[in-house]
């Protein structure tokens, strides 16, 4: 109830400015830990500034924005908030990496009905962890407290990443040709896609998310953060060129690999080249999901697919394995006279 001597306040309406200021103070050291060359101002200005590294002769900026979808619902329902920020960075940074871009900086948007400073700080710490993994500076963001829009305890996240690539080094799939090979990088799990179906599987199977799954709980296995491939692939690109990259997100293998396959070609993915990781087997078994549905909904163990010249394949695999990535030959590029969109990807 409002103080009769002072009238209504913003806090009476459900917005706590002091809590927001407290969160900003907690975010500052997190952002500071992600600083990299190019950062100009500290967190807190109306606009964030960044200087493009002088090592680039013809710098092209590449930007991306994304969220983490209904994986948020699982994080909220389980109270596990410490890794969802990594997902947010990963979805954006991996996307701009596809064109060969080095992530420079990241901004986040956090919206909630009533600000819980501890929860928000935990999420932002995850964003900071993700920025470190991507090599990006966390230079700004926005926290919005919007009572009446979000239910108690709910929140939403959006991320914005800007990177840079030398104009002559842009990966645009123009060199993809018949005879090229597909090389898969293992995912850490479902990443941040297909969670509406995952939550349906949990519902229909009446699953206890606290049950043991391998060396963790099922909840933790399902919330394992999206793998960030930035450092491994940027290191690779310094030595070996790639013809294309496909970040496997919503739409699964067919819906994403087709985006980097030029007219007249198709990607042939060999199903025998890999086994579904345990978490995908659990989803398939407990949801009675057909394999075709699995492959067009989830990454099924492939987080990123590379297209490389056949002669370069051994060197690519050796380089990535030396950096700790799980990688394998997954197929090839062939000529075709027909097919558009996802039809350009054949899983055999």
Buried (B, 14 or more C-beta within 10 A) or exposed (E): EEEEEEEEEEEEEEBBEEBBEBBBEBBEEBBBBBBBEBBEEEBEEEEBEBEEEEEBEEBBEBEBBBBBBBBBBBBBEBEBBBBBBBBBBBBBBBBBBBBBBBBBBBBBBBBBBBBBBEBBBBBBBBBBBBBBBBBBBBBBBEBBBBBEEBEEEBBBBBBBBBBBBBEEBBBEBEBBBEEBBBBBBBBBBBBBBBBEBBBEBBEEBEBEBEEEBEEEBBBBBBBBBBBBBBBBBBBBBEEBBBBBBBBBBBBBBBBBBBBBBEEEBBBBBBBEEBEBBEBBEBBBEBBEBEEEBBBBBBBBBBBBBBBBBEEBBEBBBEBBEEBEBBBBBBBBBEEBEEBEEBEBBBBE
